Amino acid sequence: MDFTEQLRRHIKFLKRSCVDFDAGHPEEALRIAVTLRVLFHDTNNSTSLLAHLGLKSSSLILTTLEQGYKENKEDGTFSVTIPVFINSLGERAVPLGKARRHEFITVSEWWNEVIAYMNDRISRKDVVLAAANKDGGAHVDAKPDRKTETMIRGSMTIKRVVSGKIIEQRINNDHFPLLRQFGYEVLNSPGLVDK
């Protein structure tokens, strides 16, 4: 098996899915999740593409998201982040390169980094596997777990005034814009896209 060619193929898949997402097809996030699962996820029964290539321990991946959960042990407080990426019109607006954070971290740190708090700590791994394994990327789960349900149902409702009327809107599929941002991060990680 030519794993380098497989990596090139999956980077192309990722680029096309990101272009389609940006063209108004947010459900393309589920395909982004499947590609990220192939690249990063290892189990007892399957080996990630990066592990096959020996890149998991040597590659650095761009992270643009703030930590989703920070605990201050001195005063017993914590702060949480829910990156829903909503603009003033109530539309999703993924930051891509406009995010404040821009640093490179190890694959393991990137994959396991807590990037949101929605009743539970949510890592990139949680988001990718929920979308790929439970929400239709590669499989559909009849009874998804609580983290997956929270991402699908959404974490907030917004109210806005349009022509003098208050419009209430549930913001669902919180994982879709996150997955698009993850795609941006991977596609801007030089050790992966230049192989």
Residue, then its C-alpha position, 0 to 999 in steps of 0.5 A: m500500500d502506498f501510504t504517501e499516495q493515500l495521504r495525498r488522496h485524503i488531503k484532496f478529499l479534505k480540500r474539496s469538502c472544504v470548498d463545498f462547505d464554503a459554497g453553501h453545503p454545510e453537511e459536507a462537514l460530515r465528509i470532513a469528519v470521515t477524512l479526519r478520522v482516516l488521518f488521525h484515529d487509531t483503534n485496536n482494529s484500525t491504524s490511522l494514515l498518519a500512524h502508517l506513515g510514521l508522522k503522528s509523533s513528528s508532525l505539528i498541526l495548526t490549532t486556531l481554537e481557544q481552549g474550551y475548558k480552563e480551570n483555576k485551581e487556586d480559586g476553584t473557578f473555571s471558564v468555558t468556551i462554546p465556539v459556535f461561530i455566529n455573525s450578527l445576522g445569526e448565520r454561521a461564520v467560520p473564522l478560518g485564518k481570522a482566528r486569534r490563536h495560531e500555533f502549532i502543536t503535536v498531533s496528540e495535543w491537537w486531537n485531544e485538545v478540549i475545544a468546547y464545553m457543552n455540558d461535557r468537555i469536547s475535544r476534536k476527537d469527540v467532534v470528529l468521531a461523533a460526526a463520522n461514527k454517529d451522525g452520518g459521516a460513515h455511520v448513523d447511530a440510532k441512539p447517539d450519546r449525550k455529547t453527540e446529541t448536544m452537538i446535533r441539537g445545538s447549544m443555543t437559541i438566538k433572538r434577533v429583531v427583524s422588521g420590528k419582530i423578534i425572531e427566535q432561532r435554534i442554532n443546531n449542528d454545532h459540530f459542522p463549523l467546528l469540522r470546517q475549522f479543523g479542515y482549515e487547520v489541517l490544510n494549513s499544517p505544512g508537514l501534512v499537505d506537502k508530502 
